[in-house]
Amino acid sequence: MKCWRREKDKDKARKCFLENRSMFLEQLIADCNGISNPIRMFSSDQISKATNHFDPMCSLPHVSSYFTWYKGIIEGRSYVIKRFIHPLVGEEERAYSDIALSARVSNNHSGFLKLIGSCLEFPLPVLVIQDLEYRALNIRGSVGSEDGPLLPWNVRLKIAKEVVTAITYLHTAFSRIILHRDIKATNVFLDKNWKASLTDFSSAVTLPEGKLLDYVKDLRERGEPVEFGGDSKDMRPGQMNTFLDLALRCCEVRNEDRPKMILVAKEIKLIEQASL
């Protein structure tokens, strides 16, 4: 009976792999113009063993209706594993977009979680990420419990600068601009040195080369506000006002009234230097 179930599971994994492979390759080619960084393919057995069959005890604190994060060991190495939950009909491409764009940017810029590989043997792809003892920011912009202490002001400024630098890379490094479209605290991971890495390209889009179409004019090629808040015990007078003014300009309704991300990065750097 166990052998029969094992064979049935293998058949299901093979079927998922074949179905996912064609969709994945199509998305990869579309987003990367046929050029991409190679990523490793993991088996469903490796993923299941690493996560103890997606045991909630192996999951990381993170709130999303689309995916769950896990931590696991594969071949003696620790990885962060992202499993997509079955999405609404017609939104399966979110997972493939996440893999394709992560593969495109994460090996070339330190501002993103580094994609090591994926597994296509589940109904939806699973991403395997390099583990640097990451902790995700929560919705208040702190780590751990939402009632936990807020991060020091200088750390928050550093995170904002690193996130904006990563967004600037998406907007300027490619002939087809990448718009993340889901910049929020919970999509920012911190390593043990408080280095910020942006993640989750499932909502991202790439603009046609050299052109802005009407239906994407309201998307944020310019300021993408980052959630930021807290007390001012360790701030110098005027810093929060300067930062808030910048954040509000990034929230302007009209695209032409929002500063470009490269200017946002420069302004945050000046604010950070004033805090030293």
C-alpha positions in Angstrom: 0.0 0.0 0.0 2.8 2.4 0.9 4.6 1.6 -2.4 1.4 2.4 -4.3 1.0 5.7 -2.5 4.7 6.5 -3.2 4.3 5.8 -6.9 1.1 7.9 -7.0 2.9 10.8 -5.3 5.7 10.5 -7.9 3.2 10.5 -10.8 1.6 13.6 -9.3 5.0 15.3 -9.0 5.9 14.5 -12.6 2.6 15.8 -13.8 3.0 19.1 -11.9 6.6 19.5 -13.1 5.6 19.1 -16.8 2.7 21.6 -16.4 4.7 24.1 -14.4 7.9 23.8 -16.5 6.3 25.2 -19.7 4.6 28.1 -17.9 7.8 28.9 -16.0 10.0 28.9 -19.1 7.5 31.1 -20.9 7.5 33.6 -18.1 11.3 33.5 -17.7 11.8 34.1 -21.5 9.2 36.9 -21.5 10.7 38.8 -18.5 14.4 38.2 -19.2 14.5 38.5 -23.0 15.8 34.9 -23.2 18.7 35.8 -20.9 18.7 34.7 -17.2 20.9 33.5 -14.4 20.7 29.7 -14.0 18.9 28.5 -10.9 18.9 25.1 -9.3 16.0 22.7 -9.5 15.0 21.0 -6.3 12.8 17.9 -6.0 9.5 17.7 -4.1 11.1 15.1 -1.8 13.9 17.5 -0.8 11.4 20.3 -0.1 9.0 18.1 1.8 11.8 16.7 4.0 13.2 20.2 4.6 9.9 21.6 5.8 8.6 18.3 7.4 5.9 18.3 4.8 5.2 22.0 5.3 4.7 21.7 9.0 3.5 25.0 10.5 6.2 24.6 13.2 8.8 25.2 10.4 7.1 28.3 9.1 8.4 31.9 9.6 6.2 34.7 11.0 4.8 36.4 8.0 1.3 37.3 6.9 0.2 36.8 3.3 -2.8 35.3 1.6 -0.6 34.1 -1.3 2.3 32.3 0.2 4.0 30.9 3.4 7.7 31.1 4.3 9.5 28.1 5.8 13.0 27.4 7.1 14.6 24.1 6.3 17.8 22.1 5.7 18.7 20.6 2.3 22.0 18.7 1.9 23.3 20.2 5.1 22.6 23.9 4.2 19.9 26.1 5.7 17.4 27.7 3.2 14.4 29.9 3.4 11.6 28.2 1.4 8.6 30.1 -0.1 5.5 28.1 -0.9 2.7 29.7 -2.9 -0.8 28.9 -1.7 -3.4 28.1 -4.4 -4.3 31.5 -5.8 -7.5 32.7 -7.4 -8.2 31.3 -10.8 -6.2 33.2 -13.4 -3.5 34.4 -11.0 -1.1 31.5 -11.3 1.4 33.7 -13.1 2.2 35.5 -9.9 4.4 32.6 -8.8 6.2 32.4 -12.2 6.7 36.2 -12.2 8.3 35.9 -8.8 10.7 33.3 -9.9 11.6 34.9 -13.2 12.2 38.4 -11.8 14.0 37.1 -8.7 16.3 35.1 -10.9 17.0 38.2 -13.0 17.9 40.6 -10.2 19.0 38.7 -7.1 22.4 37.5 -8.4 23.3 41.1 -9.6 22.3 43.2 -6.6 22.6 42.7 -2.9 19.3 44.5 -2.2 17.2 41.4 -2.9 16.8 38.0 -1.3 19.0 35.7 -3.3 17.1 33.0 -5.2 19.0 29.7 -5.2 16.4 27.6 -7.0 12.9 26.4 -7.3 10.8 23.2 -7.3 8.2 22.7 -10.0 6.9 19.4 -8.7 4.0 20.9 -6.6 0.8 22.4 -8.0 2.4 25.8 -7.7 6.2 26.5 -7.7 8.2 26.6 -4.5 11.1 29.1 -4.2 14.4 28.3 -2.4 16.2 31.3 -1.0 19.6 31.7 0.5 19.3 31.8 4.3 21.3 34.5 6.1 19.4 34.2 9.3 16.7 36.5 7.9 14.0 38.1 10.0 11.0 39.8 8.3 9.8 43.2 9.3 6.3 43.3 10.6 3.6 45.7 9.7 4.8 48.2 12.4 8.3 48.2 10.9 9.9 46.2 13.8 10.9 42.6 14.0 9.4 39.8 16.0 6.2 40.5 17.9 4.2 43.5 16.7 4.2 44.7 20.3 8.1 44.5 20.4 10.3 47.6 20.5 10.7 49.7 17.4 14.0 49.6 15.7 16.4 52.6 16.4 16.0 55.6 14.1 19.4 55.1 12.5 18.6 51.5 11.7 15.3 52.5 10.2 17.0 55.1 8.0 19.5 52.5 6.9 16.7 50.1 5.9 14.8 52.9 4.0 18.0 53.8 2.1 18.7 50.2 1.2 15.2 49.5 0.0 15.1 52.7 -2.0 18.5 51.8 -3.6 17.0 48.4 -4.6 14.0 50.0 -6.1 16.2 52.5 -8.0 18.0 49.5 -9.5 14.7 48.0 -10.7 13.8 51.3 -12.3 17.2 52.1 -14.0 19.2 48.9 -14.6 17.2 47.4 -17.4 15.9 48.5 -20.7 12.4 47.3 -19.5 11.7 49.1 -16.2 10.6 46.7 -13.4 7.8 48.0 -11.1 7.6 46.1 -7.8 4.1 47.4 -6.9 4.0 45.9 -3.4 6.5 47.8 -1.3 5.7 47.3 2.3 7.4 46.4 5.6 6.5 42.7 5.4 8.3 42.4 2.1 11.6 43.5 3.6 13.9 41.0 5.3 16.8 41.8 7.6 19.9 39.7 8.1 21.8 39.6 11.4 23.7 42.8 10.5 20.4 44.7 9.8 21.1 44.6 6.1 17.8 45.0 4.3 16.7 42.8 1.3 13.6 43.3 -0.7 11.5 40.3 -1.8 8.3 39.2 -3.5 8.0 40.0 -7.2 4.6 38.3 -7.5 2.8 41.6 -8.2 5.6 43.1 -10.3 5.3 44.1 -13.9 7.9 45.0 -16.6 7.1 47.9 -18.8 7.5 47.7 -22.6 11.0 48.9 -23.7 11.2 52.7 -24.0 7.5 53.2 -23.6 4.8 53.8 -20.9 1.4 52.5 -21.9 -1.7 54.2 -20.7 -2.8 51.4 -18.5 0.3 51.5 -16.4 0.7 55.3 -16.1 -0.7 55.1 -12.6 1.9 52.5 -11.5 4.8 53.8 -9.5 7.9 54.2 -11.6 8.5 57.1 -9.3 8.1 57.2 -5.5 7.0 53.9 -3.9 6.4 54.9 -0.2 7.9 52.6 2.4 6.0 52.1 5.7 7.9 53.9 8.4 7.0 55.2 11.8 7.8 55.2 15.5 9.0 57.5 18.3 11.7 60.1 18.0 13.9 59.5 21.0 17.0 58.9 18.9 16.3 61.5 16.2 17.8 64.9 15.7 15.3 67.8 15.5 13.8 68.2 12.0 14.9 64.8 10.7 11.4 63.2 11.0 9.8 66.3 9.4 12.3 66.1 6.5 11.6 62.4 6.1 7.8 62.8 6.3 7.9 65.5 3.7 9.8 63.2 1.4 7.4 60.3 2.1 4.4 62.6 1.4 5.9 63.7 -1.9 6.2 60.0 -2.9 2.5 59.6 -2.2 1.4 62.4 -4.6 -1.5 61.3 -6.8 0.0 62.7 -10.1 3.0 60.8 -11.3 4.8 64.0 -12.4 4.5 65.3 -8.8 6.4 62.4 -7.3 10.2 62.4 -7.1 12.1 59.8 -9.1 13.5 57.0 -7.0 17.1 58.0 -7.7 16.4 61.4 -6.1 14.6 59.8 -3.2 17.7 57.7 -2.6 19.9 60.8 -2.6 17.6 62.6 -0.1 17.5 59.7 2.3 21.3 59.5 2.2 21.5 63.2 3.1 19.1 62.6 6.0 21.1 59.6 7.2 24.4 61.7 7.0 22.8 64.4 9.2 22.0 61.8 11.8 25.7 60.7 12.2 
